[in-house]
Amino acid sequence: MIKKSSIILLLVLFCNLIYSQKEMKDYNYNCYCYLMGTNPSDIIELGNNWEILVALKVSKSLQDLNKMGIRYTQKQIDVLQTLNFIEKQSEKYKTIITILNAEETNDLRKTTKEIAKKIVSLINNDYLLFSKYLKDKGFENNTYTLFFSYIMDNIVWRKFEAEHILPENDITVEKPLWDGTIWFKYPERQFACGTNSKNFEKTIVASTNWSDISELSKKDIVDFDIVLKDLKTNHRITDTIIKKSLCQYEICDEKGNLKVPFFKKDNTDNFNIYCNDIATKIFKYLVKEVDFTTINKKYNIKSKGDAIIIIYHDIMYDILDILEENGLIKKPNAFSHPDKTKLTDLKDIFFIYEK
């Protein structure tokens, strides 16, 4: 028999859990948008704006907010509306940015996992060709980074943009602070990564696959304006100081020849064929096969474009997880053993390409 004190303790813990999920700091904030100065999250963090936005996930009148004991001023409501965080529907207001609590996030991730499984089955043969190509070229350790950062986090997004699938993100009088898609999820994924890129004259790009768990992946090692200009002109590193610095990471040899993937994006070789075939299958499945009407309604997402942005950020990691579970891909050492990372591990999460 459970003691009364134990029941009280369980209730307290449960209430604390629910409350913690309502704190903005506990949520993972994401932004796929154009910003003008202030980040939207800075505004949401002011006063009790977060509390109001969470309350208005289900449309309510100001009288409803009064009954809930939620403080607000009319000016505060007007500002939230002007900045496109909420919209007015008759006499009620509704939050129009996506805020997913624990139950919603976990439920959505079950959906994205199923979508990812279907995508993996579609791209499996192309992926095997892609990974074999890299192994044969001596870049097996770059497979994870090139698959994530070049194919999923680059080519697929460019296809969305080229087909005008994603929402517009232009700063206008009606949208003076930001435009695009912002969303909050709780809890964060156990592992996530991203891509940092630097370009020279928009013709040659250096990209690093990074993660918060890896300090090496966020390290600013040299002036990449010099590196990319040098490569654009000479197709190798000629600057003596830069060359010496990059040699310790094994990004180039003593003669300045690159030891990391360096390729042309518009080449018609097998590498680009495999990359584009994989990206096209991911793109087509998401655009044509996923029921976004149901997803938008269930999770309070404004449009198909917004939904693609939000769920694809999970699907990318789900695809990586499935491939890893199947023994077809493995995290680079910088991510799998961040506490034991060597300088030379940087070359496995780094690549350069010409447009």
Buried (B, 14 or more C-beta within 10 A) or exposed (E): EEEEEEEEEEEEEEEEEEEEBBEBEBBBBBBBBBBEEEBBBEBBEEEEBBBBBBBBBEBBEBEBBEEEEBEBEEEBBEBBBEBBBBBEEEEBBBBBBBBBBBEBBEEBBEBBBEBBEEBBEBBBEBBEBBBBBBEEEEBBBBBBBBBBBBBBBBBBBEBBEEEEBBBEBEBEEEBEBBBBBBBBBBEEBEBBBBBEBBBBEEEBBBBBBBBEBBEBBEEEBBBBEBBBBBBEEEEBBBBEEBBEBBBEBBBBBEEBEBBBBBBEBEEEEEBBBBBBBBBBBBBEBBBEEBEBEEBBEEBBBBBBBBBBBBBBBBBBBBBBBBBBEEEBBBBBBBBBEBEEBEEBBBBBBBBBBBE
